């Protein structure tokens, strides 16, 4: 997230009104509901994680035990269990 100077964007009357409530502090103005983006939608990370999770499940199906999967993918045993269960459910449906 980048910052924009208010004086370059907003009318001075609005800046003065905002200063009545927050003088010299940073504030966050959230996006409108219809403009919100889902996590990972602007990068390839969502696709990379989905591919990694599919690889984990395929390794599990090929006989690799969960402890070895945790070591191979540098994840906790609990994370591997969660991923395997989720992938199993996704493939059933």
Biopython code that builds the backbone (N, CA, C, O; Angstrom):
import numpy as np
from Bio.PDB.StructureBuilder import StructureBuilder

atoms = [
    (1, "UNK", "N", (0.846, -1.166, 0.000)),
    (1, "UNK", "CA", (0.000, 0.000, 0.000)),
    (1, "UNK", "C", (0.892, 1.230, 0.000)),
    (1, "UNK", "O", (1.846, 1.315, 0.773)),
    (2, "UNK", "N", (0.580, 2.171, -0.863)),
    (2, "UNK", "CA", (1.356, 3.404, -0.922)),
    (2, "UNK", "C", (0.527, 4.556, -0.345)),
    (2, "UNK", "O", (-0.703, 4.511, -0.311)),
    (3, "UNK", "N", (1.228, 5.559, 0.093)),
    (3, "UNK", "CA", (0.570, 6.720, 0.669)),
    (3, "UNK", "C", (0.489, 7.835, -0.357)),
    (3, "UNK", "O", (1.385, 8.000, -1.186)),
    (4, "UNK", "N", (-0.591, 8.597, -0.293)),
    (4, "UNK", "CA", (-0.795, 9.745, -1.163)),
    (4, "UNK", "C", (-0.967, 10.956, -0.265)),
    (4, "UNK", "O", (-1.685, 10.892, 0.732)),
    (5, "UNK", "N", (-0.321, 12.054, -0.605)),
    (5, "UNK", "CA", (-0.470, 13.269, 0.188)),
    (5, "UNK", "C", (-1.885, 13.806, 0.017)),
    (5, "UNK", "O", (-2.365, 13.987, -1.102)),
    (6, "UNK", "N", (-2.539, 14.053, 1.136)),
    (6, "UNK", "CA", (-3.918, 14.532, 1.111)),
    (6, "UNK", "C", (-4.039, 15.845, 0.362)),
    (6, "UNK", "O", (-5.021, 16.059, -0.349)),
    (7, "UNK", "N", (-3.047, 16.742, 0.509)),
    (7, "UNK", "CA", (-3.134, 18.051, -0.136)),
    (7, "UNK", "C", (-3.082, 17.936, -1.660)),
    (7, "UNK", "O", (-3.507, 18.852, -2.364)),
    (8, "UNK", "N", (-2.565, 16.819, -2.173)),
    (8, "UNK", "CA", (-2.529, 16.608, -3.615)),
    (8, "UNK", "C", (-3.801, 15.942, -4.143)),
    (8, "UNK", "O", (-3.971, 15.780, -5.352)),
    (9, "UNK", "N", (-4.681, 15.562, -3.234)),
    (9, "UNK", "CA", (-5.844, 14.790, -3.642)),
    (9, "UNK", "C", (-7.168, 15.412, -3.197)),
    (9, "UNK", "O", (-8.142, 15.410, -3.951)),
    (10, "UNK", "N", (-7.203, 15.936, -1.993)),
    (10, "UNK", "CA", (-8.450, 16.399, -1.396)),
    (10, "UNK", "C", (-8.536, 17.918, -1.361)),
    (10, "UNK", "O", (-7.513, 18.600, -1.308)),
    (11, "UNK", "N", (-9.752, 18.447, -1.390)),
    (11, "UNK", "CA", (-9.912, 19.891, -1.252)),
    (11, "UNK", "C", (-9.501, 20.345, 0.152)),
    (11, "UNK", "O", (-9.636, 19.594, 1.118)),
    (12, "UNK", "N", (-9.000, 21.574, 0.253)),
    (12, "UNK", "CA", (-8.492, 22.075, 1.530)),
    (12, "UNK", "C", (-9.566, 22.085, 2.616)),
    (12, "UNK", "O", (-9.251, 21.874, 3.787)),
    (13, "UNK", "N", (-10.826, 22.325, 2.254)),
    (13, "UNK", "CA", (-11.912, 22.322, 3.246)),
    (13, "UNK", "C", (-12.055, 20.942, 3.886)),
    (13, "UNK", "O", (-12.280, 20.829, 5.091)),
    (14, "UNK", "N", (-11.924, 19.903, 3.075)),
    (14, "UNK", "CA", (-12.043, 18.542, 3.584)),
    (14, "UNK", "C", (-10.846, 18.191, 4.469)),
    (14, "UNK", "O", (-10.999, 17.527, 5.494)),
    (15, "UNK", "N", (-9.674, 18.634, 4.072)),
    (15, "UNK", "CA", (-8.475, 18.401, 4.889)),
    (15, "UNK", "C", (-8.631, 19.058, 6.257)),
    (15, "UNK", "O", (-8.305, 18.452, 7.278)),
    (16, "UNK", "N", (-9.126, 20.295, 6.283)),
    (16, "UNK", "CA", (-9.333, 21.005, 7.554)),
    (16, "UNK", "C", (-10.352, 20.265, 8.424)),
    (16, "UNK", "O", (-10.187, 20.194, 9.641)),
    (17, "UNK", "N", (-11.385, 19.724, 7.820)),
    (17, "UNK", "CA", (-12.386, 18.972, 8.571)),
    (17, "UNK", "C", (-11.786, 17.692, 9.153)),
    (17, "UNK", "O", (-12.045, 17.355, 10.308)),
    (18, "UNK", "N", (-11.001, 16.993, 8.372)),
    (18, "UNK", "CA", (-10.353, 15.769, 8.854)),
    (18, "UNK", "C", (-9.385, 16.096, 9.981)),
    (18, "UNK", "O", (-9.282, 15.339, 10.947)),
    (19, "UNK", "N", (-8.664, 17.231, 9.868)),
    (19, "UNK", "CA", (-7.704, 17.640, 10.894)),
    (19, "UNK", "C", (-8.371, 17.916, 12.239)),
    (19, "UNK", "O", (-7.716, 17.848, 13.279)),
    (20, "UNK", "N", (-9.650, 18.224, 12.227)),
    (20, "UNK", "CA", (-10.376, 18.413, 13.491)),
    (20, "UNK", "C", (-10.406, 17.108, 14.288)),
    (20, "UNK", "O", (-10.422, 17.124, 15.519)),
    (21, "UNK", "N", (-10.414, 15.974, 13.574)),
    (21, "UNK", "CA", (-10.512, 14.666, 14.217)),
    (21, "UNK", "C", (-9.154, 13.968, 14.347)),
    (21, "UNK", "O", (-8.872, 13.322, 15.356)),
    (22, "UNK", "N", (-8.328, 14.108, 13.321)),
    (22, "UNK", "CA", (-7.041, 13.429, 13.303)),
    (22, "UNK", "C", (-6.011, 14.407, 12.755)),
    (22, "UNK", "O", (-5.916, 14.601, 11.543)),
    (23, "UNK", "N", (-5.252, 15.011, 13.632)),
    (23, "UNK", "CA", (-4.288, 16.018, 13.207)),
    (23, "UNK", "C", (-2.882, 15.415, 13.142)),
    (23, "UNK", "O", (-2.272, 15.125, 14.171)),
    (24, "UNK", "N", (-2.382, 15.233, 11.929)),
    (24, "UNK", "CA", (-1.022, 14.743, 11.748)),
    (24, "UNK", "C", (-0.848, 13.251, 11.946)),
    (24, "UNK", "O", (0.286, 12.780, 12.026)),
    (25, "UNK", "N", (-1.928, 12.493, 12.027)),
    (25, "UNK", "CA", (-1.860, 11.037, 12.203)),
    (25, "UNK", "C", (-2.163, 10.346, 10.877)),
    (25, "UNK", "O", (-2.768, 10.928, 9.977)),
    (26, "UNK", "N", (-1.733, 9.103, 10.781)),
    (26, "UNK", "CA", (-2.079, 8.293, 9.620)),
    (26, "UNK", "C", (-3.451, 7.676, 9.840)),
    (26, "UNK", "O", (-3.762, 7.204, 10.933)),
    (27, "UNK", "N", (-4.256, 7.684, 8.811)),
    (27, "UNK", "CA", (-5.544, 6.993, 8.888)),
    (27, "UNK", "C", (-5.669, 6.082, 7.661)),
    (27, "UNK", "O", (-5.086, 6.341, 6.608)),
    (28, "UNK", "N", (-6.427, 5.038, 7.829)),
    (28, "UNK", "CA", (-6.664, 4.098, 6.742)),
    (28, "UNK", "C", (-8.099, 4.271, 6.279)),
    (28, "UNK", "O", (-9.023, 4.240, 7.092)),
    (29, "UNK", "N", (-8.288, 4.452, 4.999)),
    (29, "UNK", "CA", (-9.622, 4.550, 4.426)),
    (29, "UNK", "C", (-9.850, 3.274, 3.635)),
    (29, "UNK", "O", (-9.228, 3.076, 2.592)),
    (30, "UNK", "N", (-10.736, 2.402, 4.116)),
    (30, "UNK", "CA", (-10.929, 1.105, 3.450)),
    (30, "UNK", "C", (-11.614, 1.247, 2.091)),
    (30, "UNK", "O", (-12.282, 2.239, 1.803)),
    (31, "UNK", "N", (-11.422, 0.230, 1.281)),
    (31, "UNK", "CA", (-12.092, 0.184, -0.023)),
    (31, "UNK", "C", (-13.591, 0.006, 0.179)),
    (31, "UNK", "O", (-14.037, -0.481, 1.218)),
    (32, "UNK", "N", (-14.354, 0.403, -0.820)),
    (32, "UNK", "CA", (-15.786, 0.107, -0.823)),
    (32, "UNK", "C", (-15.952, -1.398, -0.999)),
    (32, "UNK", "O", (-15.105, -2.057, -1.603)),
    (33, "UNK", "N", (-17.031, -1.930, -0.476)),
    (33, "UNK", "CA", (-17.275, -3.385, -0.535)),
    (33, "UNK", "C", (-17.178, -3.926, -1.958)),
    (33, "UNK", "O", (-16.593, -4.987, -2.175)),
    (34, "UNK", "N", (-17.742, -3.214, -2.926)),
    (34, "UNK", "CA", (-17.752, -3.717, -4.299)),
    (34, "UNK", "C", (-16.401, -3.566, -5.008)),
    (34, "UNK", "O", (-16.243, -4.054, -6.127)),
    (35, "UNK", "N", (-15.425, -2.900, -4.378)),
    (35, "UNK", "CA", (-14.094, -2.757, -4.957)),
    (35, "UNK", "C", (-13.054, -3.653, -4.293)),
    (35, "UNK", "O", (-11.890, -3.654, -4.696)),
    (36, "UNK", "N", (-13.460, -4.412, -3.285)),
    (36, "UNK", "CA", (-12.505, -5.249, -2.562)),
    (36, "UNK", "C", (-12.004, -6.379, -3.446)),
    (36, "UNK", "O", (-12.738, -6.926, -4.269)),
    (37, "UNK", "N", (-10.725, -6.714, -3.251)),
    (37, "UNK", "CA", (-10.109, -7.811, -3.994)),
    (37, "UNK", "C", (-9.886, -8.974, -3.038)),
    (37, "UNK", "O", (-9.620, -8.768, -1.854)),
    (38, "UNK", "N", (-9.992, -10.168, -3.540)),
    (38, "UNK", "CA", (-9.720, -11.328, -2.703)),
    (38, "UNK", "C", (-8.218, -11.498, -2.538)),
    (38, "UNK", "O", (-7.435, -11.040, -3.371)),
    (39, "UNK", "N", (-7.824, -12.158, -1.458)),
    (39, "UNK", "CA", (-6.413, -12.340, -1.158)),
    (39, "UNK", "C", (-5.718, -13.068, -2.301)),
    (39, "UNK", "O", (-6.207, -14.093, -2.778)),
    (40, "UNK", "N", (-4.592, -12.547, -2.735)),
    (40, "UNK", "CA", (-3.795, -13.196, -3.769)),
    (40, "UNK", "C", (-4.260, -12.949, -5.189)),
    (40, "UNK", "O", (-3.674, -13.487, -6.128)),
    (41, "UNK", "N", (-5.304, -12.146, -5.371)),
    (41, "UNK", "CA", (-5.843, -11.955, -6.715)),
    (41, "UNK", "C", (-4.952, -11.095, -7.604)),
    (41, "UNK", "O", (-5.037, -11.189, -8.829)),
    (42, "UNK", "N", (-4.102, -10.261, -7.017)),
    (42, "UNK", "CA", (-3.257, -9.399, -7.844)),
    (42, "UNK", "C", (-1.844, -9.963, -8.011)),
    (42, "UNK", "O", (-1.001, -9.320, -8.637)),
    (43, "UNK", "N", (-1.571, -11.143, -7.467)),
    (43, "UNK", "CA", (-0.269, -11.787, -7.637)),
    (43, "UNK", "C", (-0.486, -13.257, -7.990)),
    (43, "UNK", "O", (-1.623, -13.722, -8.063)),
    (44, "UNK", "N", (0.584, -13.967, -8.204)),
    (44, "UNK", "CA", (0.497, -15.385, -8.563)),
    (44, "UNK", "C", (0.573, -16.296, -7.334)),
    (44, "UNK", "O", (0.586, -17.519, -7.476)),
    (45, "UNK", "N", (0.624, -15.718, -6.137)),
    (45, "UNK", "CA", (0.831, -16.530, -4.932)),
    (45, "UNK", "C", (-0.302, -17.525, -4.700)),
    (45, "UNK", "O", (-0.044, -18.651, -4.276)),
    (46, "UNK", "N", (-1.540, -17.142, -4.966)),
    (46, "UNK", "CA", (-2.667, -18.065, -4.770)),
    (46, "UNK", "C", (-2.477, -19.300, -5.643)),
    (46, "UNK", "O", (-2.664, -20.426, -5.182)),
    (47, "UNK", "N", (-2.108, -19.092, -6.896)),
    (47, "UNK", "CA", (-1.897, -20.215, -7.833)),
    (47, "UNK", "C", (-0.725, -21.077, -7.382)),
    (47, "UNK", "O", (-0.787, -22.304, -7.470)),
    (48, "UNK", "N", (0.353, -20.441, -6.895)),
    (48, "UNK", "CA", (1.519, -21.184, -6.418)),
    (48, "UNK", "C", (1.177, -22.045, -5.203)),
    (48, "UNK", "O", (1.625, -23.187, -5.110)),
    (49, "UNK", "N", (0.396, -21.514, -4.286)),
    (49, "UNK", "CA", (0.003, -22.283, -3.100)),
    (49, "UNK", "C", (-0.911, -23.434, -3.492)),
    (49, "UNK", "O", (-0.778, -24.536, -2.960)),
    (50, "UNK", "N", (-1.836, -23.194, -4.415)),
    (50, "UNK", "CA", (-2.711, -24.274, -4.883)),
    (50, "UNK", "C", (-1.901, -25.389, -5.536)),
    (50, "UNK", "O", (-2.186, -26.570, -5.334)),
    (51, "UNK", "N", (-0.899, -25.015, -6.312)),
    (51, "UNK", "CA", (-0.037, -26.015, -6.956)),
    (51, "UNK", "C", (0.764, -26.782, -5.906)),
    (51, "UNK", "O", (0.880, -28.005, -5.982)),
    (52, "UNK", "N", (1.313, -26.068, -4.931)),
    (52, "UNK", "CA", (2.072, -26.720, -3.856)),
    (52, "UNK", "C", (1.183, -27.702, -3.096)),
    (52, "UNK", "O", (1.595, -28.826, -2.807)),
    (53, "UNK", "N", (-0.042, -27.273, -2.774)),
    (53, "UNK", "CA", (-0.953, -28.146, -2.035)),
    (53, "UNK", "C", (-1.322, -29.385, -2.842)),
    (53, "UNK", "O", (-1.455, -30.476, -2.287)),
    (54, "UNK", "N", (-1.485, -29.219, -4.136)),
    (54, "UNK", "CA", (-1.758, -30.360, -5.005)),
    (54, "UNK", "C", (-0.563, -31.315, -5.021)),
    (54, "UNK", "O", (-0.742, -32.533, -4.998)),
    (55, "UNK", "N", (0.642, -30.774, -5.060)),
    (55, "UNK", "CA", (1.856, -31.598, -5.015)),
    (55, "UNK", "C", (1.947, -32.358, -3.692)),
    (55, "UNK", "O", (2.324, -33.530, -3.666)),
    (56, "UNK", "N", (1.601, -31.686, -2.600)),
    (56, "UNK", "CA", (1.613, -32.342, -1.285)),
    (56, "UNK", "C", (0.654, -33.521, -1.279)),
    (56, "UNK", "O", (0.996, -34.604, -0.804)),
    (57, "UNK", "N", (-0.547, -33.311, -1.806)),
    (57, "UNK", "CA", (-1.538, -34.388, -1.817)),
    (57, "UNK", "C", (-1.093, -35.537, -2.722)),
    (57, "UNK", "O", (-1.270, -36.707, -2.383)),
    (58, "UNK", "N", (-0.524, -35.200, -3.857)),
    (58, "UNK", "CA", (-0.040, -36.247, -4.767)),
    (58, "UNK", "C", (1.084, -37.052, -4.118)),
    (58, "UNK", "O", (1.124, -38.275, -4.257)),
    (59, "UNK", "N", (1.989, -36.388, -3.416)),
    (59, "UNK", "CA", (3.051, -37.099, -2.694)),
    (59, "UNK", "C", (2.462, -37.997, -1.617)),
    (59, "UNK", "O", (2.928, -39.118, -1.412)),
    (60, "UNK", "N", (1.444, -37.506, -0.931)),
    (60, "UNK", "CA", (0.771, -38.288, 0.108)),
    (60, "UNK", "C", (0.118, -39.531, -0.508)),
    (60, "UNK", "O", (0.214, -40.631, 0.035)),
    (61, "UNK", "N", (-0.541, -39.334, -1.640)),
    (61, "UNK", "CA", (-1.194, -40.448, -2.333)),
    (61, "UNK", "C", (-0.171, -41.465, -2.841)),
    (61, "UNK", "O", (-0.477, -42.651, -2.968)),
    (62, "UNK", "N", (1.030, -41.000, -3.126)),
    (62, "UNK", "CA", (2.089, -41.890, -3.608)),
    (62, "UNK", "C", (2.767, -42.662, -2.483)),
    (62, "UNK", "O", (3.642, -43.490, -2.736)),
    (63, "UNK", "N", (2.364, -42.391, -1.233)),
    (63, "UNK", "CA", (2.870, -43.166, -0.115)),
    (63, "UNK", "C", (3.791, -42.423, 0.841)),
    (63, "UNK", "O", (4.246, -43.013, 1.821)),
    (64, "UNK", "N", (4.081, -41.158, 0.593)),
    (64, "UNK", "CA", (4.956, -40.413, 1.507)),
    (64, "UNK", "C", (4.170, -40.112, 2.787)),
    (64, "UNK", "O", (3.033, -39.644, 2.728)),
    (65, "UNK", "N", (4.792, -40.387, 3.954)),
    (65, "UNK", "CA", (4.073, -40.126, 5.199)),
    (65, "UNK", "C", (4.101, -38.637, 5.539)),
    (65, "UNK", "O", (4.911, -37.876, 5.008)),
    (66, "UNK", "N", (3.205, -38.244, 6.428)),
    (66, "UNK", "CA", (3.014, -36.824, 6.720)),
    (66, "UNK", "C", (4.230, -36.173, 7.378)),
    (66, "UNK", "O", (4.495, -34.993, 7.147)),
    (67, "UNK", "N", (4.961, -36.913, 8.183)),
    (67, "UNK", "CA", (6.175, -36.347, 8.789)),
    (67, "UNK", "C", (7.194, -35.967, 7.713)),
    (67, "UNK", "O", (7.805, -34.900, 7.778)),
    (68, "UNK", "N", (7.371, -36.842, 6.731)),
    (68, "UNK", "CA", (8.296, -36.550, 5.641)),
    (68, "UNK", "C", (7.803, -35.390, 4.771)),
    (68, "UNK", "O", (8.599, -34.577, 4.301)),
    (69, "UNK", "N", (6.490, -35.321, 4.561)),
    (69, "UNK", "CA", (5.920, -34.202, 3.805)),
    (69, "UNK", "C", (6.192, -32.879, 4.513)),
    (69, "UNK", "O", (6.541, -31.884, 3.878)),
    (70, "UNK", "N", (6.028, -32.878, 5.839)),
    (70, "UNK", "CA", (6.277, -31.666, 6.622)),
    (70, "UNK", "C", (7.727, -31.210, 6.443)),
    (70, "UNK", "O", (7.988, -30.016, 6.298)),
    (71, "UNK", "N", (8.655, -32.146, 6.454)),
    (71, "UNK", "CA", (10.057, -31.803, 6.249)),
    (71, "UNK", "C", (10.338, -31.338, 4.840)),
    (71, "UNK", "O", (11.069, -30.368, 4.635)),
    (72, "UNK", "N", (9.766, -32.020, 3.867)),
    (72, "UNK", "CA", (10.011, -31.678, 2.462)),
    (72, "UNK", "C", (9.503, -30.276, 2.115)),
    (72, "UNK", "O", (10.163, -29.529, 1.394)),
    (73, "UNK", "N", (8.326, -29.931, 2.635)),
    (73, "UNK", "CA", (7.703, -28.655, 2.275)),
    (73, "UNK", "C", (7.878, -27.571, 3.353)),
    (73, "UNK", "O", (7.317, -26.482, 3.233)),
    (74, "UNK", "N", (8.653, -27.871, 4.399)),
    (74, "UNK", "CA", (8.933, -26.911, 5.468)),
    (74, "UNK", "C", (7.651, -26.364, 6.112)),
    (74, "UNK", "O", (7.509, -25.164, 6.347)),
    (75, "UNK", "N", (6.725, -27.292, 6.386)),
    (75, "UNK", "CA", (5.469, -26.945, 7.033)),
    (75, "UNK", "C", (5.306, -27.787, 8.290)),
    (75, "UNK", "O", (5.968, -28.811, 8.456)),
    (76, "UNK", "N", (4.416, -27.344, 9.172)),
    (76, "UNK", "CA", (4.139, -28.132, 10.374)),
    (76, "UNK", "C", (3.309, -29.358, 10.000)),
    (76, "UNK", "O", (2.649, -29.389, 8.962)),
    (77, "UNK", "N", (3.359, -30.354, 10.860)),
    (77, "UNK", "CA", (2.564, -31.558, 10.652)),
    (77, "UNK", "C", (1.081, -31.210, 10.575)),
    (77, "UNK", "O", (0.349, -31.768, 9.758)),
    (78, "UNK", "N", (0.641, -30.289, 11.428)),
    (78, "UNK", "CA", (-0.768, -29.860, 11.443)),
    (78, "UNK", "C", (-1.160, -29.224, 10.106)),
    (78, "UNK", "O", (-2.262, -29.455, 9.610)),
    (79, "UNK", "N", (-0.260, -28.422, 9.522)),
    (79, "UNK", "CA", (-0.541, -27.807, 8.213)),
    (79, "UNK", "C", (-0.658, -28.862, 7.123)),
    (79, "UNK", "O", (-1.538, -28.781, 6.265)),
    (80, "UNK", "N", (0.218, -29.840, 7.155)),
    (80, "UNK", "CA", (0.162, -30.930, 6.168)),
    (80, "UNK", "C", (-1.154, -31.687, 6.306)),
    (80, "UNK", "O", (-1.798, -31.992, 5.302)),
    (81, "UNK", "N", (-1.563, -31.993, 7.536)),
    (81, "UNK", "CA", (-2.822, -32.697, 7.764)),
    (81, "UNK", "C", (-3.999, -31.891, 7.211)),
    (81, "UNK", "O", (-4.899, -32.443, 6.578)),
    (82, "UNK", "N", (-3.981, -30.580, 7.459)),
    (82, "UNK", "CA", (-5.062, -29.709, 6.988)),
    (82, "UNK", "C", (-5.101, -29.679, 5.459)),
    (82, "UNK", "O", (-6.175, -29.754, 4.863)),
    (83, "UNK", "N", (-3.934, -29.568, 4.827)),
    (83, "UNK", "CA", (-3.860, -29.512, 3.366)),
    (83, "UNK", "C", (-4.327, -30.823, 2.748)),
    (83, "UNK", "O", (-5.086, -30.814, 1.779)),
    (84, "UNK", "N", (-3.882, -31.949, 3.298)),
    (84, "UNK", "CA", (-4.273, -33.256, 2.758)),
    (84, "UNK", "C", (-5.787, -33.440, 2.867)),
    (84, "UNK", "O", (-6.428, -33.900, 1.922)),
    (85, "UNK", "N", (-6.352, -33.085, 4.007)),
    (85, "UNK", "CA", (-7.797, -33.218, 4.196)),
    (85, "UNK", "C", (-8.562, -32.326, 3.222)),
    (85, "UNK", "O", (-9.548, -32.759, 2.625)),
    (86, "UNK", "N", (-8.114, -31.086, 3.060)),
    (86, "UNK", "CA", (-8.781, -30.151, 2.153)),
    (86, "UNK", "C", (-8.695, -30.631, 0.709)),
    (86, "UNK", "O", (-9.687, -30.580, -0.019)),
    (87, "UNK", "N", (-7.514, -31.099, 0.284)),
    (87, "UNK", "CA", (-7.353, -31.590, -1.081)),
    (87, "UNK", "C", (-8.209, -32.837, -1.315)),
    (87, "UNK", "O", (-8.786, -33.012, -2.388)),
    (88, "UNK", "N", (-8.284, -33.685, -0.314)),
    (88, "UNK", "CA", (-9.109, -34.907, -0.435)),
    (88, "UNK", "C", (-10.571, -34.523, -0.632)),
    (88, "UNK", "O", (-11.259, -35.081, -1.486)),
    (89, "UNK", "N", (-11.036, -33.571, 0.162)),
    (89, "UNK", "CA", (-12.432, -33.114, 0.031)),
    (89, "UNK", "C", (-12.682, -32.454, -1.329)),
    (89, "UNK", "O", (-13.734, -32.661, -1.933)),
    (90, "UNK", "N", (-11.727, -31.668, -1.810)),
    (90, "UNK", "CA", (-11.875, -31.001, -3.094)),
    (90, "UNK", "C", (-11.967, -32.005, -4.239)),
    (90, "UNK", "O", (-12.708, -31.792, -5.198)),
    (91, "UNK", "N", (-11.226, -33.079, -4.139)),
    (91, "UNK", "CA", (-11.202, -34.060, -5.239)),
    (91, "UNK", "C", (-12.405, -34.973, -5.222)),
    (91, "UNK", "O", (-12.761, -35.553, -6.247)),
    (92, "UNK", "N", (-13.035, -35.109, -4.067)),
    (92, "UNK", "CA", (-14.254, -35.919, -3.974)),
    (92, "UNK", "C", (-15.420, -35.192, -4.625)),
    (92, "UNK", "O", (-16.263, -35.803, -5.282)),
    (93, "UNK", "N", (-15.456, -33.879, -4.433)),
    (93, "UNK", "CA", (-16.583, -33.084, -4.964)),
    (93, "UNK", "C", (-16.437, -32.770, -6.398)),
    (93, "UNK", "O", (-17.301, -32.112, -6.976)),
]
sb = StructureBuilder()
sb.init_structure("model")
sb.init_model(0)
sb.init_chain("A")
sb.init_seg("    ")
for serial, (resi, resn, name, xyz) in enumerate(atoms, 1):
    if name == "N":
        sb.init_residue(resn, " ", resi, " ")
    sb.init_atom(name, np.array(xyz, "f"), 0.0, 1.0, " ", f" {name:<3s}", serial, name[0])
structure = sb.get_structure()
